[in-house]
């Protein structure tokens, strides 16, 4: 497994196509990490749309968006599927956070989370408002995910640091 960025180092910047479901509209646009400076960003890499664990994970984060917003943070889901797949996934499950398409897995490689077979390891990176990596968790098997409470606790630590 590639190492990816270390805690305390600048997070690799990227621009990926994606979209976010707002009401009945799926708004497509590019998302650039450096453009989000000033707010914390949670990057949730996941193996695939409409798979059991990924669906449970992203539904959990989507239903907790107010928690992230209360901590002045955004959460972005990133997987290798295209934007059309993400739109269907968001509509099927009412997902309200941006879903980004890393179809070539360049961003996953930059973060050290590519994996043979599944393509991308389930992982979470917390990027501080200054663009520095503050916390990360990379799953070995990917059958579980970091809870909303765990992420909120880690984000609270970023804000007080």
C-alpha positions as CSV (number, residue, x, y, z in Angstrom):
1,X,0.0,0.0,0.0
2,X,1.3,3.4,-0.9
3,X,2.0,5.7,2.0
4,X,0.1,8.8,1.0
5,X,0.4,12.2,2.8
6,X,1.5,12.3,6.4
7,X,-0.3,14.0,9.3
8,X,1.0,17.6,9.5
9,X,1.9,17.8,5.8
10,X,-0.1,19.7,3.1
11,X,-2.9,17.6,1.6
12,X,-2.4,16.8,-2.1
13,X,-4.5,19.3,-4.1
14,X,-6.9,18.0,-6.8
15,X,-9.8,18.9,-9.0
16,X,-12.4,16.3,-9.7
17,X,-15.8,16.4,-11.5
18,X,-18.8,15.6,-9.3
19,X,-22.2,16.7,-8.2
20,X,-24.4,17.3,-5.2
21,X,-28.1,16.7,-4.8
22,X,-29.9,19.8,-3.8
23,X,-33.6,19.3,-3.6
24,X,-34.5,17.6,-6.9
25,X,-31.5,18.9,-8.8
26,X,-28.2,17.2,-9.1
27,X,-25.8,20.1,-9.5
28,X,-22.7,19.1,-11.5
29,X,-19.4,21.0,-11.2
30,X,-15.7,20.5,-10.5
31,X,-14.5,20.4,-6.9
32,X,-11.0,21.7,-6.1
33,X,-9.6,21.0,-2.6
34,X,-7.6,24.2,-2.5
35,X,-10.7,26.2,-3.3
36,X,-12.2,25.0,0.0
37,X,-9.5,26.6,2.2
38,X,-10.9,28.4,5.2
39,X,-13.1,25.4,6.1
40,X,-12.2,21.9,7.2
41,X,-12.8,19.2,4.5
42,X,-13.5,15.5,5.2
43,X,-12.5,13.3,2.2
44,X,-14.3,10.0,2.4
45,X,-12.8,7.6,-0.2
46,X,-15.1,4.6,-0.8
47,X,-14.9,1.6,-3.2
48,X,-18.2,1.9,-5.0
49,X,-21.7,3.4,-5.4
50,X,-24.6,1.2,-4.4
51,X,-22.6,-1.3,-2.5
52,X,-23.8,-2.4,1.0
53,X,-21.1,-0.8,3.3
54,X,-20.6,2.2,1.1
55,X,-24.3,3.0,1.0
56,X,-24.6,2.7,4.8
57,X,-21.5,4.9,5.3
58,X,-22.6,7.7,3.0
59,X,-26.2,7.6,4.2
60,X,-24.8,8.0,7.7
61,X,-22.6,11.0,6.7
62,X,-25.4,12.6,4.6
63,X,-27.9,12.4,7.5
64,X,-25.3,14.0,9.7
65,X,-24.5,17.0,7.4
66,X,-25.7,19.4,10.1
67,X,-23.0,18.1,12.4
68,X,-20.3,18.7,9.9
69,X,-21.7,22.2,9.1
70,X,-21.8,23.0,12.8
71,X,-18.1,22.2,12.9
72,X,-17.5,24.5,9.8
73,X,-16.6,21.5,7.7
74,X,-17.6,19.9,4.4
75,X,-17.6,16.2,3.5
76,X,-16.9,15.0,0.0
77,X,-17.4,11.4,-1.1
78,X,-14.8,10.1,-3.6
79,X,-14.9,6.9,-5.6
80,X,-13.8,5.6,-9.1
81,X,-17.4,5.7,-10.6
82,X,-18.4,8.4,-13.0
83,X,-20.7,11.4,-12.3
84,X,-23.7,9.6,-13.9
85,X,-23.3,6.8,-11.4
86,X,-23.0,9.3,-8.5
87,X,-26.1,11.1,-9.6
88,X,-28.1,7.8,-9.5
89,X,-26.6,6.8,-6.2
90,X,-27.4,10.2,-4.7
91,X,-30.9,10.2,-6.0
92,X,-31.6,6.6,-4.8
93,X,-30.4,7.3,-1.3
94,X,-31.0,11.1,-0.8
95,X,-27.3,11.7,-0.4
96,X,-26.7,15.5,0.1
97,X,-22.9,15.8,0.0
98,X,-20.8,16.2,-3.0
99,X,-19.8,12.9,-4.7
100,X,-16.7,13.2,-6.8
101,X,-15.6,11.0,-9.7
102,X,-11.9,9.8,-9.5
103,X,-12.3,7.6,-12.5
104,X,-8.6,7.4,-13.2
105,X,-7.8,6.9,-9.5
106,X,-5.2,9.7,-9.7
107,X,-6.4,11.3,-6.5
108,X,-6.7,7.9,-4.7
109,X,-3.1,7.3,-5.7
110,X,-2.0,10.7,-4.4
111,X,-3.6,9.8,-1.0
112,X,-2.1,6.3,-1.0
113,X,-5.5,4.5,-1.0
114,X,-5.5,2.5,-4.2
115,X,-5.9,-1.3,-3.7
116,X,-5.8,-4.3,-6.0
117,X,-9.2,-5.9,-6.6
118,X,-11.4,-3.3,-5.0
119,X,-9.7,-0.3,-6.6
120,X,-9.9,2.1,-3.6
121,X,-9.5,1.4,0.1
122,X,-12.3,2.8,2.4
123,X,-10.5,5.7,4.0
124,X,-11.1,9.2,5.6
125,X,-8.8,12.2,5.6
126,X,-9.5,15.3,7.6
127,X,-8.0,18.4,6.0
128,X,-7.7,21.5,8.2
129,X,-8.9,24.9,7.0
130,X,-5.2,25.6,6.2
131,X,-5.0,22.7,3.8
132,X,-2.9,20.6,6.1
133,X,-3.8,16.9,6.8
134,X,-4.9,16.6,10.4
135,X,-6.1,13.0,10.7
136,X,-6.6,10.0,8.6
137,X,-7.9,6.4,8.8
138,X,-7.3,3.9,6.1
139,X,-9.2,0.6,6.4
140,X,-7.3,-2.6,5.7
141,X,-10.5,-4.6,4.9
142,X,-13.1,-2.0,4.4
143,X,-16.0,-3.9,6.0
144,X,-16.5,-1.1,8.5
145,X,-16.3,2.7,8.4
146,X,-15.5,5.6,10.7
147,X,-18.6,6.8,12.4
148,X,-20.1,10.3,12.3
149,X,-19.3,10.7,16.0
150,X,-15.6,9.7,15.5
151,X,-15.3,12.2,12.7
152,X,-17.0,15.0,14.7
153,X,-14.7,14.3,17.6
154,X,-11.6,14.6,15.3
155,X,-13.0,17.7,13.7
156,X,-13.6,19.3,17.1
157,X,-9.9,18.7,17.9
158,X,-8.9,20.5,14.6
159,X,-10.9,23.5,15.6
160,X,-9.3,23.9,19.0
161,X,-5.8,23.1,17.8
